[in-house]
Amino acid sequence: MIRSKALLLLACAVFSSGAQNRSPSSVPVAVPFMAFGDGSFENGIDRWGFWPMTPDLGSFEISGEKPHSGSKCARISIHKKAVENWHVQLQMRVFTIEKNNIYRLSWWTRGENDAGMLEVAFVKGSPPWTFYGAKKVSVTPEWKKHEFLFTAPLTTTDIQMTFQCASKTGDYYIDDVSWVQEGKMVLPEIPADWYAKSDERIEEIRKGDFSLKVVDKKGKPYSGEVSVKLINHEFNWGTCLNFQDGALENEYRKLALKHFNSGVFENAFKWEEYERQEGKPLTDDLDRYLQWGSKNNIPIRGHALIWGTENYGFDRHWARVKDDQFLKESMKKRITRDLTLYKGKITEYDVWNEPMHEPALFSRLGTDMLDSAFIWAHKADPDAKLYINEYSIISGTDAKGYRDMVEGMLKRGVPVHGIGVQGHFASLIDPIDIAAKLSYMGQLGLPIKVTEFDMDIRGMSLSDSVQASEYAKMLRTAFSHPAIEGFLFWGFWDARHWRPGAGLYDSDLKPKVAADSVYNLIHKVWTTEKSIKTDSQGAAAFRGFYGDYEVTVKGGKKCRVSFLKGAKDPQVIDMSAKK
Ligand SMILES: [Ca+2]
């Protein structure tokens, strides 16, 4: 740990930008009240501390240069661009937060000499510097007010709020930082035995009573033994897909089919990847996925039409480097063109990815762009299911802000059809906490999908067997929650994972224990395979998981039939028909 004598309140936050951690939920305890410090910078740097990873990265001073109010403000000068934004921090530490209380942090900022993005992050004030939430804002030449609603994940004074700006050189000015508690996130009460009763809920919400009638081609009833076997869940069990070449490519795709019945593009359909050159979208690349999906009966979610991140060089995308009007028109063109082109081939989209945490496009074009994107998409393909997608909802504390955002859209009549909660965990699975947040989001009445599940296995130093049991716990939590309509892993192979170690398979494609625990639940525990008898009318009934079934009569003749949620019974099965 590097500590400099000249500065007060120093600490190093060890987390990667964009990672989503959450502390284990804890019972609120009495902690001494510690007020947030003075944000006017008129009284020196009392309570503030400055920490650069290395001294050459940047410097800090109280400046009298055009303060927002009074005669002083804070200035961070970034001399050298760092690898991570958090490598230079202005910190406020040790103040009281109470679990589920919502705090409005507001501050004014401006920049000179090409100052770019300022990020505010809340992290634990001591090792392991657990990440609690963050927001990025674009720094403008004139003073501008910014706000961040922070919901406390626990009751503590061991907290730090940090301004981070090391990824772009320039002078960053900050003034009038204020911290006000307003409201509380009131999550629904979840009974202590909720998780223990998961089987009961699964029995109720994931299964139906099916009746069928088996006839031959002349309509004559078949009476006798019939076996029914689930071959495909109606529920979406999926993974993100990243097709490449190489020796293991075929095996990779085979394993995707072994485990999952749906997919999502990892990067291929992100606008900045998909249309690297204006007017030349990589449709051939996308068709590789869609043809494979169509051949194997794997629907692939359209992730993501718009994502405001400025990382990965996306801030230099051809549409963003021109003026605002051009950017707006290009967004509309992208959405309209692609929903028209893929009508019927892609039936579900993440229209806007991470609207709460990546506001760069809103800073330029206004927040009503969110509504516009959904309206353009709906107009181009009225049949497509349109999702919003965000992180730190079930794996963090941002459910209140997210729900408010979606509720506002619904009130304005915006066609948003589903809620995506990513699910990148850096803490152990807490079913009660996750269920409370899912129920809270579910109160809006929209379906919810866990769109990007993984865990920071290496960061948390979890063994293979703990990974396996944690993944199983998460699957059970999601599958037994009535608001959830799908569950997608964000990759299953360590060699193609943004969090190597989080995969079900190691980099050589050897299965880890988690591959078995996940397969076992989806394909062995939660499955239906039974033998039933049809009566003299050819009729029979059984209870099973919703999905596609293979029906086999004596003599080995097989037929496929679907028993879906809300479908009408009975299914008449003509055993003479083709599969
Ligand atoms: Ca001031």
Boltz pocket constraint, residues with backbone or C-beta under 6 A from the ligand:
constraints:
  - pocket:
      binder: B
      contacts: [[A, 39], [A, 40], [A, 41], [A, 42], [A, 67], [A, 68], [A, 69], [A, 70], [A, 71], [A, 72], [A, 73], [A, 175], [A, 176]]
      max_distance: 6.0
